[in-house]
Amino acid sequence: MAKTQAEHFNKISQDVSSIKEEISLIKATTSNLSIEQNKLKLQIADISDFKNNIDKKIATLEHKIESLKITNDEHLQPQKSFCYEDFIRETHERQQREKNLIIRGINEIHSTNLEVRRKHDFEEVKNIIKMANSDSVDPIKIIRLGNYKPNSHRPIKVIFEANETPKAILRNKKNIKPESIKIYSDETPQQKHYREKLQEELRRRQNNGEADITIKYIRGIPKITKTQPKNY
């Protein structure tokens, strides 16, 4: 009788222990599920925030696109007109400047008499252009650029009747002496800007290791080209 009761008691104890283990397992599982659920809630919240941000960005882009469309519709025709007029103006100015040369390095005499200074400059210019091309015709006008200052030597704009004369002089400007005399074509502001950008690109490429390049005028347009090797 006593043995049976003890066995029964042991069985009950084992069952209770088993139940406790199952309860502990259920609690652990429930805790893990709760943690995973919280993670999912956070992920859902992040996804929701991300979607809201995307929606806001899309709305902003749509607004900008619409604004650009409106601006483009309002200003397209005037812009076309301006660009066309600017092109015509630039073309006309280049045609006029093709008849001119700019000469630097001619000493300016220190005289208060304007006619004396002009006569001196005209004779100096004639001598210089004859060095480059003996067949060159005399210029129709010369102008010192800038205000007169006693201790400065302003560049001179030389104006010819036709553009063939400046072109011939520029082709042979290496014949001009002394080397301190420099002759240039009369460029528009747009041409100067393009040439300066081209010079910047040339320096950048040379600094990056391209040693065999230079700026060469091809049909009157400056371009970066390969230098021709010298024949020995």
KETISE-184007 format. One record per residue: x, y, z of N, C-alpha, C in turn. Coordinates in nm, 4 decimals, padded with zeros to 6 digits, always signed. Example, Ala and Ser with C-alpha at 12.3 -4.5 7.8 and 13.67 -1.06 7.14 Angstrom:
residues 2
[[+01.3190, -00.5690, +00.7800], [+01.2300, -00.4500, +00.7800], [+01.3200, -00.3300, +00.7800]] [[+01.2850, -00.2250, +00.7080], [+01.3670, -00.1060, +00.7140], [+01.2900, +00.0030, +00.7870]] 
//
This chain:
residues 232
[[+00.0844, -00.1202, +00.0000], [+00.0000, +00.0000, +00.0000], [+00.0875, +00.1247, +00.0000]] [[+00.1863, +00.1241, +00.0929], [+00.2773, +00.2389, +00.1040], [+00.3588, +00.2546, -00.0238]] [[+00.3995, +00.1394, -00.0839], [+00.4779, +00.1442, -00.2074], [+00.3972, +00.2026, -00.3216]] [[+00.2734, +00.1652, -00.3262], [+00.1858, +00.2160, -00.4341], [+00.1676, +00.3653, -00.4221]] [[+00.1505, +00.4142, -00.3004], [+00.1331, +00.5577, -00.2796], [+00.2605, +00.6336, -00.3194]] [[+00.3744, +00.5756, -00.2858], [+00.5014, +00.6422, -00.3209], [+00.5187, +00.6508, -00.4723]] [[+00.4873, +00.5398, -00.5402], [+00.4972, +00.5403, -00.6863], [+00.4021, +00.6435, -00.7464]] [[+00.2820, +00.6479, -00.6872], [+00.1827, +00.7443, -00.7373], [+00.2321, +00.8870, -00.7164]] [[+00.2930, +00.9099, -00.6003], [+00.3445, +01.0434, -00.5685], [+00.4585, +01.0819, -00.6647]] [[+00.5472, +00.9854, -00.6916], [+00.6579, +01.0117, -00.7843], [+00.6075, +01.0446, -00.9245]] [[+00.5048, +00.9705, -00.9647], [+00.4480, +00.9958, -01.0981], [+00.3899, +01.1359, -01.1057]] [[+00.3194, +01.1733, -00.9950], [+00.2604, +01.3079, -00.9933], [+00.3706, +01.4130, -00.9990]] [[+00.4806, +01.3901, -00.9253], [+00.5928, +01.4850, -00.9237], [+00.6541, +01.4985, -01.0632]] [[+00.6675, +01.3846, -01.1316], [+00.7227, +01.3872, -01.2673], [+00.6311, +01.4637, -01.3631]] [[+00.5012, +01.4401, -01.3452], [+00.4050, +01.5105, -01.4313], [+00.4113, +01.6610, -01.4070]] [[+00.4218, +01.6967, -01.2771], [+00.4288, +01.8395, -01.2436], [+00.5548, +01.9015, -01.3035]] [[+00.6676, +01.8304, -01.2938], [+00.7937, +01.8805, -01.3504], [+00.7830, +01.8958, -01.5017]] [[+00.7198, +01.7955, -01.5629], [+00.7017, +01.8017, -01.7083], [+00.6160, +01.9201, -01.7482]] [[+00.5091, +01.9415, -01.6676], [+00.4200, +02.0547, -01.6970], [+00.4950, +02.1863, -01.6815]] [[+00.5785, +02.1941, -01.5740], [+00.6558, +02.3158, -01.5518], [+00.7502, +02.3428, -01.6692]] [[+00.8135, +02.2367, -01.7190], [+00.9043, +02.2524, -01.8334], [+00.8298, +02.3009, -01.9567]] [[+00.7107, +02.2436, -01.9769], [+00.6307, +02.2851, -02.0927], [+00.5876, +02.4306, -02.0788]] [[+00.5509, +02.4668, -01.9521], [+00.5109, +02.6059, -01.9286], [+00.6283, +02.6999, -01.9557]] [[+00.7476, +02.6611, -01.9087], [+00.8681, +02.7427, -01.9320], [+00.8964, +02.7553, -02.0814]] [[+00.8798, +02.6428, -02.1526], [+00.9014, +02.6446, -02.2972], [+00.8013, +02.7349, -02.3672]] [[+00.6748, +02.7263, -02.3201], [+00.5697, +02.8120, -02.3789], [+00.6010, +02.9588, -02.3539]] [[+00.6468, +02.9888, -02.2297], [+00.6809, +03.1272, -02.1962], [+00.7960, +03.1778, -02.2843]] [[+00.8981, +03.0911, -02.3008], [+01.0121, +03.1311, -02.3838], [+00.9696, +03.1542, -02.5281]] [[+00.8851, +03.0610, -02.5771], [+00.8353, +03.0752, -02.7148], [+00.7529, +03.2020, -02.7298]] [[+00.6667, +03.2270, -02.6294], [+00.5829, +03.3476, -02.6323], [+00.6685, +03.4731, -02.6300]] [[+00.7760, +03.4700, -02.5482], [+00.8666, +03.5852, -02.5399], [+00.9358, +03.6095, -02.6737]] [[+00.9816, +03.4994, -02.7352], [+01.0472, +03.5123, -02.8663], [+00.9513, +03.5654, -02.9713]] [[+00.8273, +03.5140, -02.9662], [+00.7262, +03.5625, -03.0608], [+00.6987, +03.7106, -03.0403]] [[+00.6972, +03.7517, -02.9129], [+00.6735, +03.8931, -02.8829], [+00.7867, +03.9801, -02.9367]] [[+00.9111, +03.9305, -02.9199], [+01.0269, +04.0052, -02.9717], [+01.0206, +04.0166, -03.1237]] [[+00.9924, +03.9036, -03.1910], [+00.9818, +03.9041, -03.3368], [+00.8698, +03.9952, -03.3838]] [[+00.7596, +03.9936, -03.3066], [+00.6464, +04.0795, -03.3421], [+00.6858, +04.2266, -03.3331]] [[+00.7614, +04.2618, -03.2280], [+00.8074, +04.4003, -03.2140], [+00.9013, +04.4395, -03.3280]] [[+00.9886, +04.3430, -03.3670], [+01.0784, +04.3696, -03.4795], [+00.9998, +04.3944, -03.6073]] [[+00.8977, +04.3110, -03.6284], [+00.8145, +04.3279, -03.7477], [+00.7441, +04.4625, -03.7465]] [[+00.6968, +04.5025, -03.6263], [+00.6294, +04.6320, -03.6153], [+00.7255, +04.7457, -03.6518]] [[+00.8522, +04.7351, -03.6027], [+00.9515, +04.8375, -03.6350], [+00.9827, +04.8398, -03.7841]] [[+00.9957, +04.7201, -03.8441], [+01.0228, +04.7123, -03.9874], [+00.9080, +04.7701, -04.0685]] [[+00.7858, +04.7380, -04.0241], [+00.6680, +04.7929, -04.0934], [+00.6661, +04.9450, -04.0819]] [[+00.7035, +04.9957, -03.9621], [+00.7075, +05.1407, -03.9423], [+00.8137, +05.2042, -04.0317]] [[+00.9318, +05.1372, -04.0419], [+01.0385, +05.1889, -04.1291], [+00.9947, +05.1905, -04.2748]] [[+00.9292, +05.0814, -04.3159], [+00.8796, +05.0739, -04.4541], [+00.7773, +05.1834, -04.4800]] [[+00.6927, +05.2073, -04.3808], [+00.5905, +05.3114, -04.3947], [+00.6554, +05.4491, -04.4063]] [[+00.7582, +05.4743, -04.3215], [+00.8290, +05.6025, -04.3289], [+00.8999, +05.6177, -04.4630]] [[+00.9631, +05.5090, -04.5097], [+01.0323, +05.5116, -04.6385], [+00.9355, +05.5429, -04.7519]] [[+00.8191, +05.4789, -04.7474], [+00.7176, +05.5029, -04.8501], [+00.6704, +05.6477, -04.8462]] [[+00.6513, +05.7005, -04.7245], [+00.6073, +05.8395, -04.7125], [+00.7119, +05.9350, -04.7697]] [[+00.8409, +05.9054, -04.7423], [+00.9480, +05.9899, -04.7958], [+00.9522, +05.9833, -04.9483]] [[+00.9363, +05.8629, -05.0017], [+00.9342, +05.8467, -05.1475], [+00.8176, +05.9234, -05.2078]] [[+00.7019, +05.9136, -05.1443], [+00.5839, +05.9852, -05.1939], [+00.6084, +06.1359, -05.1943]] [[+00.6734, +06.1854, -05.0873], [+00.7013, +06.3287, -05.0795], [+00.7991, +06.3710, -05.1892]] [[+00.9036, +06.2880, -05.2112], [+01.0013, +06.3201, -05.3151], [+00.9378, +06.3184, -05.4533]] [[+00.8519, +06.2209, -05.4769], [+00.7827, +06.2132, -05.6059], [+00.6957, +06.3360, -05.6264]] [[+00.6259, +06.3754, -05.5195], [+00.5396, +06.4932, -05.5284], [+00.6224, +06.6183, -05.5563]] [[+00.7391, +06.6283, -05.4905], [+00.8270, +06.7436, -05.5122], [+00.8791, +06.7470, -05.6552]] [[+00.9219, +06.6304, -05.7060], [+00.9711, +06.6227, -05.8437], [+00.8621, +06.6570, -05.9441]] [[+00.7426, +06.6067, -05.9201], [+00.6314, +06.6373, -06.0096], [+00.6037, +06.7868, -06.0116]] [[+00.6137, +06.8494, -05.8934], [+00.5908, +06.9934, -05.8855], [+00.6984, +07.0701, -05.9628]] [[+00.8257, +07.0262, -05.9460], [+00.9346, +07.0921, -06.0176], [+00.9201, +07.0762, -06.1683]] [[+00.8838, +06.9551, -06.2114], [+00.8651, +06.9303, -06.3547], [+00.7546, +07.0184, -06.4105]] [[+00.6479, +07.0301, -06.3357], [+00.5363, +07.1132, -06.3803], [+00.5781, +07.2596, -06.3875]] [[+00.6569, +07.3026, -06.2872], [+00.7046, +07.4406, -06.2877], [+00.7958, +07.4668, -06.4063]] [[+00.8837, +07.3688, -06.4372], [+00.9725, +07.3833, -06.5522], [+00.8945, +07.3900, -06.6824]] [[+00.7896, +07.3085, -06.6919], [+00.7065, +07.3113, -06.8123], [+00.6430, +07.4481, -06.8307]] [[+00.5926, +07.5033, -06.7195], [+00.5274, +07.6339, -06.7272], [+00.6284, +07.7410, -06.7670]] [[+00.7471, +07.7367, -06.7010], [+00.8516, +07.8346, -06.7311], [+00.8976, +07.8235, -06.8757]] [[+00.9137, +07.6994, -06.9222], [+00.9577, +07.6763, -07.0594], [+00.8552, +07.7272, -07.1591]] [[+00.7280, +07.7023, -07.1312], [+00.6225, +07.7485, -07.2210], [+00.6175, +07.9005, -07.2262]] [[+00.6462, +07.9649, -07.1108], [+00.6366, +08.1103, -07.1051], [+00.7537, +08.1787, -07.1740]] [[+00.8734, +08.1142, -07.1677], [+00.9944, +08.1820, -07.2145], [+01.0585, +08.1189, -07.3369]] [[+01.0023, +08.0124, -07.3893], [+01.0663, +07.9426, -07.5006], [+01.0830, +08.0326, -07.6217]] [[+00.9784, +08.0995, -07.6635], [+00.9844, +08.1821, -07.7825], [+01.0785, +08.3008, -07.7662]] [[+01.0722, +08.3754, -07.6528], [+01.1685, +08.4844, -07.6366], [+01.3130, +08.4363, -07.6351]] [[+01.3386, +08.3192, -07.5744], [+01.4740, +08.2657, -07.5718], [+01.5225, +08.2344, -07.7126]] [[+01.4365, +08.1743, -07.7932], [+01.4730, +08.1446, -07.9315], [+01.5063, +08.2731, -08.0055]] [[+01.4235, +08.3765, -07.9829], [+01.4454, +08.5026, -08.0505], [+01.5771, +08.5642, -08.0068]] [[+01.6046, +08.5592, -07.8739], [+01.7286, +08.6156, -07.8220], [+01.8502, +08.5421, -07.8779]] [[+01.8473, +08.4096, -07.8776], [+01.9602, +08.3311, -07.9265], [+01.9863, +08.3596, -08.0740]] [[+01.8800, +08.3728, -08.1509], [+01.8955, +08.3999, -08.2934], [+01.9563, +08.5382, -08.3142]] [[+01.9048, +08.6378, -08.2416], [+01.9579, +08.7732, -08.2539], [+02.1033, +08.7791, -08.2081]] [[+02.1342, +08.7053, -08.1016], [+02.2706, +08.7020, -08.0506], [+02.3651, +08.6392, -08.1532]] [[+02.3194, +08.5347, -08.2190], [+02.3996, +08.4688, -08.3227], [+02.4263, +08.5637, -08.4392]] [[+02.3228, +08.6349, -08.4822], [+02.3379, +08.7297, -08.5927], [+02.4355, +08.8406, -08.5537]] [[+02.4220, +08.8909, -08.4307], [+02.5095, +08.9978, -08.3833], [+02.6549, +08.9513, -08.3767]] [[+02.6754, +08.8299, -08.3245], [+02.8106, +08.7753, -08.3136], [+02.8729, +08.7551, -08.4519]] [[+02.7936, +08.7030, -08.5453], [+02.8434, +08.6802, -08.6811], [+02.8849, +08.8109, -08.7472]] [[+02.8006, +08.9135, -08.7323], [+02.8308, +09.0441, -08.7924], [+02.9566, +09.1048, -08.7304]] [[+02.9682, +09.0937, -08.5978], [+03.0845, +09.1516, -08.5302], [+03.2134, +09.0812, -08.5725]] [[+03.2066, +08.9494, -08.5888], [+03.3260, +08.8760, -08.6326], [+03.3674, +08.9180, -08.7730]] [[+03.2685, +08.9376, -08.8606], [+03.3001, +08.9799, -08.9971], [+03.3692, +09.1159, -08.9977]] [[+03.3246, +09.2058, -08.9112], [+03.3868, +09.3376, -08.9034], [+03.5283, +09.3295, -08.8465]] [[+03.5460, +09.2461, -08.7434], [+03.6764, +09.2357, -08.6774], [+03.7787, +09.1594, -08.7614]] [[+03.7330, +09.0824, -08.8586], [+03.8268, +09.0112, -08.9459], [+03.9147, +09.1074, -09.0254]] [[+03.8726, +09.2321, -09.0367], [+03.9500, +09.3330, -09.1093], [+04.0546, +09.4000, -09.0205]] [[+04.0588, +09.3612, -08.8932], [+04.1444, +09.4303, -08.7967], [+04.2569, +09.3411, -08.7457]] [[+04.3581, +09.4068, -08.6909], [+04.4650, +09.3407, -08.6167], [+04.4873, +09.4161, -08.4865]] [[+04.5383, +09.3450, -08.3870], [+04.5802, +09.4085, -08.2628], [+04.7314, +09.3914, -08.2516]] [[+04.8021, +09.5019, -08.2353], [+04.9482, +09.4977, -08.2227], [+04.9880, +09.5470, -08.0838]] [[+05.0683, +09.4673, -08.0162], [+05.1217, +09.5053, -07.8844], [+05.2739, +09.5193, -07.8935]] [[+05.3262, +09.6107, -07.8142], [+05.4717, +09.6254, -07.8053], [+05.5277, +09.7464, -07.8766]] [[+05.4436, +09.8241, -07.9440], [+05.4919, +09.9461, -08.0098], [+05.5009, +10.0568, -07.9057]] [[+05.6204, +10.1119, -07.8893], [+05.6391, +10.2182, -07.7910], [+05.5519, +10.3386, -07.8245]] [[+05.4976, +10.3968, -07.7212], [+05.4119, +10.5142, -07.7376], [+05.4911, +10.6373, -07.6955]] [[+05.5060, +10.7325, -07.7878], [+05.5857, +10.8514, -07.7549], [+05.5101, +10.9368, -07.6534]] [[+05.5873, +11.0062, -07.5713], [+05.5275, +11.0870, -07.4650], [+05.5113, +11.2303, -07.5139]] [[+05.4024, +11.2500, -07.5846], [+05.3726, +11.3833, -07.6368], [+05.2270, +11.4162, -07.6069]] [[+05.2024, +11.5408, -07.5749], [+05.0647, +11.5835, -07.5500], [+04.9917, +11.6135, -07.6800]] [[+05.0661, +11.6153, -07.7906], [+05.0067, +11.6437, -07.9209], [+04.9529, +11.5139, -07.9808]] [[+04.8217, +11.5048, -07.9957], [+04.7580, +11.3834, -08.0450], [+04.8025, +11.3492, -08.1862]] [[+04.8137, +11.4484, -08.2747], [+04.8514, +11.4226, -08.4131], [+04.9947, +11.3713, -08.4240]] [[+05.0808, +11.4202, -08.3405], [+05.2197, +11.3722, -08.3406], [+05.2239, +11.2256, -08.3008]] [[+05.1479, +11.1907, -08.1988], [+05.1437, +11.0514, -08.1539], [+05.0847, +10.9621, -08.2621]] [[+04.9794, +11.0078, -08.3284], [+04.9159, +10.9287, -08.4343], [+05.0109, +10.9061, -08.5513]] [[+05.0819, +11.0108, -08.5918], [+05.1748, +10.9969, -08.7040], [+05.2850, +10.8973, -08.6702]] [[+05.3363, +10.9058, -08.5501], [+05.4401, +10.8112, -08.5064], [+05.3872, +10.6684, -08.5096]] [[+05.2687, +10.6473, -08.4547], [+05.2107, +10.5130, -08.4501], [+05.1851, +10.4587, -08.5903]] [[+05.1372, +10.5462, -08.6795], [+05.1053, +10.5013, -08.8151], [+05.2316, +10.4541, -08.8872]] [[+05.3405, +10.5271, -08.8725], [+05.4654, +10.4883, -08.9377], [+05.5195, +10.3579, -08.8793]] [[+05.5093, +10.3428, -08.7485], [+05.5558, +10.2203, -08.6841], [+05.4745, +10.0996, -08.7319]] [[+05.3435, +10.1176, -08.7412], [+05.2562, +10.0088, -08.7868], [+05.2895, +09.9714, -08.9305]] [[+05.3086, +10.0697, -09.0171], [+05.3422, +10.0420, -09.1568], [+05.4712, +09.9611, -09.1676]] [[+05.5712, +09.9978, -09.0900], [+05.6988, +09.9250, -09.0944], [+05.6815, +09.7800, -09.0490]] [[+05.6003, +09.7601, -08.9470], [+05.5811, +09.6256, -08.8921], [+05.5078, +09.5356, -08.9905]] [[+05.4001, +09.5863, -09.0505], [+05.3229, +09.5009, -09.1407], [+05.4005, +09.4720, -09.2693]] [[+05.4920, +09.5614, -09.3075], [+05.5749, +09.5349, -09.4254], [+05.6734, +09.4212, -09.3979]] [[+05.7159, +09.4074, -09.2710], [+05.8033, +09.2950, -09.2364], [+05.7321, +09.1624, -09.2590]] [[+05.6039, +09.1588, -09.2247], [+05.5273, +09.0347, -09.2388], [+05.4894, +09.0087, -09.3828]] [[+05.4529, +09.1145, -09.4537], [+05.4082, +09.0973, -09.5920], [+05.4385, +09.2259, -09.6676]] [[+05.5381, +09.2206, -09.7518], [+05.5821, +09.3414, -09.8227], [+05.4760, +09.3949, -09.9174]] [[+05.3819, +09.3100, -09.9561], [+05.2768, +09.3526, -10.0488], [+05.1538, +09.4078, -09.9772]] [[+05.1584, +09.4146, -09.8455], [+05.0414, +09.4592, -09.7702], [+05.0104, +09.6054, -09.7986]] [[+04.8818, +09.6336, -09.8085], [+04.8386, +09.7721, -09.8263], [+04.8369, +09.8409, -09.6907]] [[+04.8427, +09.9729, -09.6933], [+04.8409, +10.0483, -09.5683], [+04.7032, +10.0385, -09.5021]] [[+04.6996, +10.0450, -09.3708], [+04.5701, +10.0436, -09.3018], [+04.4943, +10.1727, -09.3272]] [[+04.3633, +10.1644, -09.3136], [+04.2821, +10.2846, -09.3317], [+04.2679, +10.3627, -09.2013]] [[+04.2986, +10.2943, -09.0885], [+04.2846, +10.3626, -08.9597], [+04.3592, +10.2843, -08.8528]] [[+04.4169, +10.3553, -08.7566], [+04.4756, +10.2902, -08.6397], [+04.4239, +10.3604, -08.5142]] [[+04.4082, +10.2828, -08.4073], [+04.3532, +10.3370, -08.2826], [+04.4301, +10.2778, -08.1648]] [[+04.4792, +10.3628, -08.0767], [+04.5338, +10.3152, -07.9497], [+04.4159, +10.2806, -07.8576]] [[+04.4211, +10.1636, -07.7987], [+04.3117, +10.1168, -07.7142], [+04.3343, +10.1580, -07.5692]] [[+04.2330, +10.2183, -07.5089], [+04.2444, +10.2631, -07.3705], [+04.2801, +10.4099, -07.3621]] [[+04.2794, +10.4614, -07.2412], [+04.3110, +10.6020, -07.2185], [+04.4617, +10.6251, -07.2188]] [[+04.5008, +10.7420, -07.2689], [+04.6429, +10.7759, -07.2771], [+04.7026, +10.7960, -07.1384]] [[+04.8174, +10.7301, -07.1147], [+04.8947, +10.7493, -06.9920], [+05.0408, +10.7649, -07.0328]] [[+05.1081, +10.8657, -06.9803], [+05.2451, +10.8948, -07.0253], [+05.3420, +10.7780, -07.0129]] [[+05.3260, +10.6931, -06.9149], [+05.4235, +10.5863, -06.8903], [+05.3751, +10.4479, -06.9336]] [[+05.2785, +10.4425, -07.0226], [+05.2271, +10.3129, -07.0686], [+05.2339, +10.3045, -07.2201]] [[+05.2279, +10.1818, -07.2716], [+05.2292, +10.1587, -07.4161], [+05.1052, +10.0773, -07.4514]] [[+05.0018, +10.1481, -07.4911], [+04.8739, +10.0823, -07.5178], [+04.8792, +10.0005, -07.6472]] [[+04.8019, +09.8913, -07.6535], [+04.7929, +09.8170, -07.7796], [+04.7261, +09.9013, -07.8874]] [[+04.7528, +09.8664, -08.0113], [+04.6982, +09.9413, -08.1248], [+04.6063, +09.8509, -08.2060]] [[+04.4875, +09.9024, -08.2341], [+04.3984, +09.8341, -08.3283], [+04.4263, +09.8897, -08.4677]] [[+04.4530, +09.7985, -08.5610], [+04.4849, +09.8369, -08.6990], [+04.3706, +09.7899, -08.7882]] [[+04.3111, +09.8824, -08.8614], [+04.1921, +09.8528, -08.9418], [+04.2270, +09.8624, -09.0905]] [[+04.1924, +09.7571, -09.1645], [+04.2185, +09.7524, -09.3087], [+04.0869, +09.7566, -09.3862]] [[+04.1011, +09.7742, -09.5159], [+03.9833, +09.7810, -09.6021], [+03.9181, +09.6443, -09.6176]] [[+04.0001, +09.5389, -09.6258], [+03.9483, +09.4033, -09.6478], [+04.0160, +09.3070, -09.5509]] [[+03.9535, +09.1891, -09.5350], [+04.0063, +09.0937, -09.4369], [+04.1236, +09.0105, -09.4900]] [[+04.1520, +09.0174, -09.6202], [+04.2632, +08.9390, -09.6734], [+04.3977, +08.9875, -09.6192]] [[+04.4102, +09.1188, -09.5996], [+04.5377, +09.1741, -09.5521], [+04.5735, +09.1254, -09.4120]] [[+04.4837, +09.1342, -09.3137], [+04.5174, +09.0810, -09.1807], [+04.5521, +08.9324, -09.1832]] [[+04.4815, +08.8549, -09.2652], [+04.5097, +08.7113, -09.2726], [+04.6509, +08.6853, -09.3242]] [[+04.6912, +08.7607, -09.4272], [+04.8253, +08.7430, -09.4837], [+04.9325, +08.7823, -09.3824]] [[+04.9077, +08.8883, -09.3072], [+05.0050, +08.9323, -09.2063], [+05.0170, +08.8296, -09.0943]] [[+04.9040, +08.7762, -09.0499], [+04.9066, +08.6766, -08.9421], [+04.9802, +08.5499, -08.9846]] [[+04.9664, +08.5129, -09.1116], [+05.0354, +08.3924, -09.1599], [+05.1875, +08.4085, -09.1566]] [[+05.2337, +08.5332, -09.1679], [+05.3786, +08.5575, -09.1755], [+05.4300, +08.6398, -09.0572]] [[+05.3585, +08.6381, -08.9460], [+05.3974, +08.7239, -08.8337], [+05.5300, +08.6816, -08.7705]] [[+05.5756, +08.5594, -08.7997], [+05.7054, +08.5143, -08.7457], [+05.8208, +08.5958, -08.8025]] [[+05.7969, +08.6676, -08.9146], [+05.9021, +08.7490, -08.9761], [+05.9195, +08.8842, -08.9077]] [[+05.8302, +08.9155, -08.8153], [+05.8320, +09.0480, -08.7524], [+05.9384, +09.0540, -08.6440]] [[+06.0160, +09.1607, -08.6457], [+06.1178, +09.1870, -08.5450], [+06.0926, +09.3255, -08.4856]] [[+06.1289, +09.3452, -08.3593], [+06.1807, +09.2482, -08.2616], [+06.0704, +09.1547, -08.2112]] [[+06.1104, +09.0540, -08.1344], [+06.0146, +08.9551, -08.0855], [+05.9184, +09.0131, -07.9821]] [[+05.9512, +09.1302, -07.9297], [+05.8611, +09.1941, -07.8325], [+05.7336, +09.2453, -07.8984]] [[+05.7351, +09.2577, -08.0310], [+05.6152, +09.2987, -08.1045], [+05.5261, +09.1765, -08.1241]] [[+05.4039, +09.1859, -08.0784], [+05.3085, +09.0762, -08.0892], [+05.1869, +09.1207, -08.1694]] [[+05.1423, +09.0327, -08.2606], [+05.0258, +09.0621, -08.3441], [+04.9195, +08.9554, -08.3212]] [[+04.7955, +09.0015, -08.3039], [+04.6841, +08.9105, -08.2796], [+04.5669, +08.9492, -08.3689]] [[+04.4790, +08.8534, -08.3892], [+04.3525, +08.8854, -08.4553], [+04.2641, +08.9607, -08.3565]] [[+04.1737, +09.0385, -08.4076], [+04.0817, +09.1167, -08.3238], [+03.9609, +09.0292, -08.2904]] [[+03.9591, +08.9738, -08.1708], [+03.8564, +08.8770, -08.1327], [+03.7380, +08.9440, -08.0637]] [[+03.6214, +08.8840, -08.0818], [+03.5035, +08.9251, -08.0060], [+03.5160, +08.8698, -07.8641]] [[+03.4390, +08.9228, -07.7683], [+03.4411, +08.8657, -07.6325], [+03.4121, +08.7160, -07.6310]] [[+03.3222, +08.6713, -07.7192], [+03.2904, +08.5286, -07.7254], [+03.4111, +08.4478, -07.7733]] [[+03.4823, +08.4992, -07.8705], [+03.6019, +08.4307, -07.9199], [+03.7117, +08.4261, -07.8137]] [[+03.7276, +08.5359, -07.7406], [+03.8271, +08.5394, -07.6330], [+03.7943, +08.4365, -07.5257]] [[+03.6671, +08.4283, -07.4904], [+03.6245, +08.3321, -07.3882], [+03.6527, +08.1896, -07.4342]] [[+03.6224, +08.1610, -07.5601], [+03.6470, +08.0265, -07.6139], [+03.7963, +07.9945, -07.6142]] [[+03.8774, +08.0925, -07.6553], [+04.0226, +08.0702, -07.6600], [+04.0796, +08.0473, -07.5196]] [[+04.0323, +08.1244, -07.4216], [+04.0806, +08.1074, -07.2838], [+04.0442, +07.9698, -07.2296]] [[+03.9220, +07.9237, -07.2591], [+03.8811, +07.7899, -07.2157], [+03.9673, +07.6829, -07.2828]] [[+03.9989, +07.7062, -07.4101], [+04.0819, +07.6108, -07.4836], [+04.2232, +07.6059, -07.4243]] [[+04.2755, +07.7215, -07.3846], [+04.4083, +07.7266, -07.3231], [+04.4089, +07.6548, -07.1883]] [[+04.2999, +07.6697, -07.1126], [+04.2879, +07.5982, -06.9853], [+04.2877, +07.4472, -07.0081]] [[+04.2132, +07.4038, -07.1106], [+04.2089, +07.2609, -07.1418], [+04.3466, +07.2106, -07.1858]] [[+04.4167, +07.2923, -07.2647], [+04.5508, +07.2539, -07.3098], [+04.6441, +07.2349, -07.1899]] [[+04.6426, +07.3303, -07.0958], [+04.7282, +07.3190, -06.9768], [+04.6919, +07.1962, -06.8940]] [[+04.5617, +07.1709, -06.8803], [+04.5175, +07.0555, -06.8012], [+04.5669, +06.9254, -06.8641]] [[+04.5516, +06.9146, -06.9958], [+04.5943, +06.7921, -07.0636], [+04.7461, +06.7763, -07.0612]] [[+04.8185, +06.8867, -07.0738], [+04.9647, +06.8800, -07.0663], [+05.0102, +06.8397, -06.9265]] [[+04.9419, +06.8916, -06.8241], [+04.9751, +06.8534, -06.6864], [+04.9455, +06.7064, -06.6603]] [[+04.8514, +06.6505, -06.7376], [+04.8176, +06.5084, -06.7227], [+04.9065, +06.4172, -06.8070]] [[+05.0066, +06.4762, -06.8723], [+05.1035, +06.3929, -06.9428], [+05.1012, +06.4011, -07.0942]] [[+05.0073, +06.4763, -07.1541], [+05.0038, +06.4893, -07.3004], [+05.1005, +06.6008, -07.3423]] [[+05.2184, +06.5629, -07.3843], [+05.3214, +06.6623, -07.4161], [+05.3224, +06.7028, -07.5631]] [[+05.2609, +06.6235, -07.6490], [+05.2702, +06.6465, -07.7939], [+05.1440, +06.7118, -07.8494]] [[+05.0898, +06.8102, -07.7778], [+04.9697, +06.8796, -07.8253], [+04.9929, +07.0300, -07.8200]] [[+04.9198, +07.1013, -07.9044], [+04.9294, +07.2463, -07.9093], [+04.7982, +07.3024, -07.9626]] [[+04.7841, +07.4336, -07.9595], [+04.6666, +07.4994, -08.0175], [+04.7033, +07.5483, -08.1570]] [[+04.6237, +07.5090, -08.2536], [+04.6478, +07.5473, -08.3923], [+04.5189, +07.6014, -08.4523]] [[+04.5321, +07.7074, -08.5310], [+04.4153, +07.7659, -08.5970], [+04.3896, +07.6912, -08.7277]] [[+04.2703, +07.6336, -08.7363], [+04.2291, +07.5611, -08.8560], [+04.1088, +07.6334, -08.9157]] [[+04.1293, +07.6922, -09.0319], [+04.0260, +07.7737, -09.0972], [+03.9758, +07.8838, -09.0044]] [[+04.0714, +07.9430, -08.9319], [+04.0383, +08.0547, -08.8449], [+03.9838, +08.0168, -08.7090]] [[+03.9737, +07.8864, -08.6802], [+03.9175, +07.8409, -08.5524], [+04.0267, +07.7711, -08.4726]] [[+04.0535, +07.8152, -08.3484], [+04.1576, +07.7494, -08.2681], [+04.1126, +07.6113, -08.2215]] [[+04.2020, +07.5134, -08.2368], [+04.1730, +07.3767, -08.1935], [+04.2987, +07.3153, -08.1333]] [[+04.2782, +07.2201, -08.0418], [+04.3905, +07.1466, -07.9852], [+04.4235, +07.0310, -08.0786]] [[+04.5477, +07.0289, -08.1264], [+04.5888, +06.9253, -08.2214], [+04.7232, +06.8663, -08.1787]] [[+04.7571, +06.7533, -08.2383], [+04.8865, +06.6906, -08.2151], [+04.9953, +06.7714, -08.2862]] [[+05.1078, +06.7885, -08.2200], [+05.2199, +06.8574, -08.2837], [+05.2866, +06.7651, -08.3842]] [[+05.3274, +06.8235, -08.4954], [+05.3922, +06.7451, -08.6001], [+05.5393, +06.7241, -08.5655]] [[+05.5893, +06.6002, -08.5706], [+05.7313, +06.5762, -08.5412], [+05.8201, +06.6412, -08.6462]] [[+05.9341, +06.6930, -08.6006], [+06.0277, +06.7575, -08.6926], [+06.1072, +06.6526, -08.7695]] [[+06.1334, +06.6849, -08.8950], [+06.2151, +06.5964, -08.9777], [+06.3623, +06.6301, -08.9588]] [[+06.4411, +06.5283, -08.9314], [+06.5843, +06.5486, -08.9111], [+06.6628, +06.5032, -09.0336]] 
//
